[in-house]
Amino acid sequence: MTATDRSIELINTAAQAAADKLAHDVIAYDVSDVLSITDAFLLASAPNDRQVRAIVDEIEERLQKELGAKPVRREGDRESRWILLDYVDIVVHVQHSEERVFYALERLWKDCPELELPAEAKATRGKAQEHAKLLAAEAEQEPGGEW
């Protein structure tokens, strides 16, 4: 079994919305062969809680407006470190970069086929690592003395 056309349409719209809000490392997996509860997972991350919320809000808005889809469940709003949107056909995970590294969902689903995403979404790959390097370089340049 493979992801349905509807699932792929939802994934592509959600991935584009995430990329438009500057999500990092957007990737999608077809999990239909190993899970009976959904067809596909979309993973995305952001370096701070505010951006996680912005990405989730944009995904919800675009899926509602463009495809008439509403999530049946939304979890993780309180801390905004990992928000899950369940659309039955797909499940969207938007994580803070630290949670993304710690939970490493890609390792869990690495045997599932990766779904093709829009070019803008694919261009987000490696952004979390670039961001971490930039922060490290900025920290090294700050003067280390007391005021």
TANORMO-V815290 format. One record per backbone hydrogen bond with DSSP energy under -1.0 kcal/mol. NH is the residue of the N-H (numbers start at 1). CO is the residue of the C=O. If there is no record, write none. Layout:
NH:CO
NH:CO
This chain:
8:4
9:5
10:6
11:7
12:8
13:9
14:10
15:11
16:12
17:13
18:14
19:15
20:16
21:17
22:19
23:18
24:45
25:124
27:43
29:41
30:113
31:39
32:39
34:31
35:31
39:89
40:89
41:29
42:91
43:27
44:93
45:24
46:95
52:48
53:49
54:50
55:51
56:52
57:53
58:54
59:55
60:56
61:57
62:58
63:59
64:60
65:61
66:62
67:63
68:64
69:63
72:86
73:86
75:84
80:76
83:94
84:75
85:92
86:73
87:90
89:87
91:40
92:85
93:42
94:83
95:44
96:81
97:46
100:96
101:97
102:98
103:99
104:100
107:104
108:104
109:105
112:109
115:28
122:118
123:119
124:121
125:122
127:124
130:126
131:127
132:128
133:129
134:130
135:131
136:132
137:133
138:134
139:135
140:136
141:137
